[in-house]
């Protein structure tokens, strides 16, 4: 079962009103932290690490306490983080930009944990269809979500634009059933709904996220001031994360038991969970995660995301350009307004893990 990736527009508006609360509560050194997460294949390691003492072990090493709280609603989890009710939260790169960052909450991508590598796709009715067949069609999707972003990138690759299609907002809960009706001829969605519609006879998957590798990322995001004042939090979370991923890769009885636990906790069986992992490019080692976080493609991707977000009004009413929200990256790279730098991709803690210094 994958986390819902819902429209960020209303949430961004809410986040703006909540930001005053968050910013007024100045961070400071402390010894207890609370982070939230939602169910998604690439984030189940957090559940395992929390329920099997791995988080506690690393927190104790650095003299702190860390609690990981599961929330059922993805957007609501980001809203609560934005309001200052949590010190960190799991979210996608686009949502990190358009909700907390656009809402004025300075946030840091502590760990870019994976990217969608086939979890998101576009399916048309009819065999042998191509992207070109989208022209003039209605496409059902969750508007203003990463599905919308994926559709825009797919159209761009086919030398089409969003003006060439009509999007129809459809909730993730309804999209598979909608595809069964005569009115719906094309959908853009994510797993597990993607697997369901793709398996129907007489369909064509004309594009998926593996065609835009690295663009739909999943991350653990923490409040920047909290992280600055409490580096122990960053060390504990990073250590716990990569210990858990190493266990998943161990190919022994313990790793199989861990994967089975994650599968059950996410609402599926082991085969179902492994199928989800197969289209999730998890960075299993600190070096893999570091190479991605320090690569030149990351700023280029976030530039695309910022342009899409601005074009769809997701950077706030006052945004005058895609550069309205500043972002920083490794090696001194940056994008957007440096006077409004609100999203930071900081791989320094992953670097410590890669160097064996945690």
Secondary structure, DSSP 8 states (H G I E B T S, - for coil): --------HHHHHHHHHHHHHHHHS-----SEEEEEE---GGGHHHHHHHHTTHHHHHHHHTT-EEEEEE-S-HHHHHHHHHTTS-SEEEEEHHHIIIIIITTT--EEEEEEEEEESSSEEEEEESTT--GGGGTT-EEEE-TTSHHHHHHHHHHHHTT--GGGSEEEE--TTTHHHHHTSTT--EEEEETTHHHHHHTSSSEEEEEEGGGGTTSSEEEEEEEHHHHHH-HHHHHHHHHHHHHHHHHHTS-SHHHHHHHHHHHHHTTS-HHHHHHHHHTEEE--SHHHHHHHHTSHHHHHHHHHHHHHHHHTTTT-TT--STTSSEEE-GGG-EES-GGGEEEEE--HHHHHHHTT--
